[in-house]
Amino acid sequence: MDILGIAYMVASTSQIVAGVPQLAKVIRAKSSKELSLTSWGSWSVTQFVCLAYTISTGEFVLISMSALWTLYYMIMMTFIAYYRWPQYFKSPFARLRVRPQVAQVDTTDSPS
């Protein structure tokens, strides 16, 4: 790998790491009102096309960085959508919640 490839990997990775606080802010605030799903969606589509192209080139550095960017955009879109429309997302742990037992009351009129 040449010096330019290493520089690209370092620069690209540092930009993804720099975006993590944005993701953390969305998670902490449990809100994505200030983020545009349309913008993030178009960036995701663009990055996905870029990933397809880089795969066709066979260049490891380009493929790995493009895959990381695609993953980052998809994670951001997921959290934006989750906090925008939580009613459409079911927790995988919902079935594991303990439901309180309700005492059964006998309402039949039986002679004593």
N, C-alpha and C positions, 0 to 999 in steps of 0.2 A: 504494500500500500504506500502510495506516495504522500508527500507532505500536504498537498492540497486536499487529498482524501481525508487525512487525519484532521485537518483544519475544518473541513466541512462537517465531519462527525462531531467535533467539539462544539462548533457554533450551533449546529442544529440541536444537539442534545441540550446545550445550555438554554436555548430558547424554549424548549419543551419544559425544562425544569423551571424556567422563569414564569411559565404559565400555570404551574401548580398552585401558587397562592390564589389565583382567580378561582380555580376549582375549589380550594379549601374555603374561600369566602362564600361561595354558593352553598356549600354543605353546612357551614356554620350558621349562616343566615337563614337556611331553609327557604330560600327565595331566589327566583331567577327572573324577576320582573324587569330588571335593568338590562338583561341580555336579550339579544335578538336571535330567536330560533332560526329565522330565515337566513341571517348572516352566517351563523354557525353551520347551518345545513348546507349552504352553498359552498362554504370552505371545505366541509366534509366531502361533498361530491367531487370537488376539484381535487382534493387530496387523494381520494379513492382512484380517480382517473390517473393521477400522477403515479400512484402505486402500481396500477396495471401497466403503465408505460415502463416504469423502472424494472418491473419483473421481466418484461420483454427484452430489456437490455442485458440482463444477467449480471449487472454490477452489484456486488454485495453491499457496498457502502450506500449506494442509492436506495436499494431495496430496504435495507434495515432502517435507514432514517425515514423513508417514506412510510414504512409500516408503523414506526413509532408515532409519526405525525397523525396518521390515519386513526390509530388507537386513541390518541389524545383527543382528537376532534369528536370521535364517537362517544367517548366517556363524557365530555362536556355536553354534548347533545342529549345524552341520556339523563344527566342530572338536571339540565334545563327543563326538559320535558317532565321529569319526575316531580320537580317542585312547582311546575306550572299546572300540571294536571295529575295530582297524586291519586285521584279516584280511579284512574285507569291502570295503576300499577298495583299488583298484588304482591304482598311480601311472601317470599318462599317459606317463611317461618310461621305464616298465619295459621297453618294447620296444627302447629305445635303449641299454640297458646293454650293455657289451662283455662278451661271454662268452669265457672263456679257451679257446683252441684246445687240444684234447686230441690228442696224437699218436696216429695210427692204428698199431696194432701188427698185423703180418701173422701170423696164427695158423694159417695153412694149412700143412700138411705138404707142401712141394714138394721134390722131389729136387734136390739141388745139383749 
